[in-house]
Amino acid sequence: MKLGLLAVFAGLALISYRTFNQSAQALTLTAKHQEMKQFSLLVRVPETYSEAQVKSAGVQWNNLIEQWKAAGIYVLSFAFPGESYTVSGTGGETVKKESVLSGNLRVVSQVVLRAASIEQALELAKSVPVLLYGGTVEVREIPKPIQPAG
């Protein structure tokens, strides 16, 4: 009986330790995220960006996002490669089906990452696959960090 009771206490102690350890790790990760800033990576590609280039970059994008997730720096991303419209005028009376271009580049996606500094965010941006095809990445700090839904 004493041996059985001892085994139960040992099991409870082990479970308590693991639970405490996991909680401590989660708190450490949360604290690190609170210390880090968030940055927006606004991704642009040339008007001539082809379907073949999209497919080629797609695999690289997926791998890169998985790396960022594993590193705990990925917040969210979304692509919007389709049609776009602009609304202008004081009352919004002008609506045009068009993309706003910067040079010959159009915005196709946005990524939000955590980084300790703008310098670190710029280093992360250097690995974005569209750079291989004449694209650009604009990096800006997000003053008030966003909390993804879910």
N, C-alpha and C positions, 0 to 999 in steps of 0.2 A: 504494500500500500504506500509506504513512504517513498519507494522508488518510483511508482506511478505518479505520485504527487510532485516529486522532484522533476520528472520529465515534463509535466504540465507547466510548472513554473518556468522551466528552462525554455520551453516553447513560447510561452507568453513574453518572456524577456527578449527572445530573438525577434518576435513579431513587433514588439514595442520599439526595439532598436531600429529595425528596418523602416518602420513607419516614421520614426523620428528622423532618420537619415534622409529619407525621401522628402520629408517636409523641409528639412534644412536645405537640401539641394534646390528645391523649388523656390524657397525664400531667397537663396543666393542668386539664382537666375533672375528672379523678379527684381531684386535690388540692382543687379547689373543692367537690366533693361531700363530701369528708372534713371540710372546714371547716363545712359547713352541717349543721344539725340536721334531724331528721325529726319531723314532726308528724302526728298522727292527726286527721282530720276525720270525726267521727261525725255522720251525716246523719239527721235525723228529719223525718217529715212528719205532718200531722194525720190522724186516723182517717178523715176525710172526703176525703182526697186521691183524686181520681177518675182513671179511665183516660184521660180527655181531658187532664188535667193531666200525667199520666205521659208521654203521647205528646208533648205540647208541650215539656215539660222535657227529654225524651230527646234531641232535636236539639241543644238548648243544651248539655246535658251532653257530648255527643260533641265538639262544637266546643271546649268548655272543656278537656276532657282532651287534645285535640290541641294546644291552645295550651300547656298545661302540659308536655306531652312535648317540644314544640319548644324550650321554655325550659330544658329539662333539670332540671325540678324534680319531675316526676311519678315516683313510685316504684311504686305499685300501687293498685288499687281493686277493690272487689267489691260487688255489690248482693245483698241477700237480702230481696226484697219479699214472699216467700211466707209460709206458715204458720210459726209458731214454737212451741216448747215450753219450759216451765220445769221445772227439777228442783230440789226443795227437800227439807228434812228432813235430820237428821244422817246418815242412811244413804242419802239420795237416794230415799227411799221414795215421795215425792209427785211425780208427773209430771202436768203439766197442759198441754193445748193452749191456749196463750194468749200474747199479747204483753205485755211489761212496758212500761207507758206512763209517760211523764213528762208530766204534765198530760194532754192528749189526743194526745200525739205518740208515734209508734213509730219505732224505728230501722229504716232500710231500706238503708243502705249505709255503707261506710267507705272513705275515701281516705287514702293516705299520701303526703305531699309533703315536699320539702326546702325549708327556708327558713333564713335567717340568724338569725331571732329570732322570738319569739312574736308580736311586733307585725306582722312581715311575714306570718306564717302567718294571722293574723287578717284582714289585708287580702286575702289569697288566698281565704279562706273567704267573704268578702263577695260573691264572684262566683258562688257556688253557686246554680243555678237554682231549687231548691225554696224559697228564701227568698221568691220571688214568690208562692208559694201557701201561705204561713203556716208553712213549715218552719223548722227551726233547724239550726245547725251547731255542734257542740261541738268545740273545738280543744284538744288536749293534746299536750305534747311527749312523744316516745317516748324514754325515757332510754337505752335500748340500741338503736341503729339496726338495722333489719332488713335482710337481704339477700334480695331476691326470688329465687326459684329460676329457673333457666334460664339 
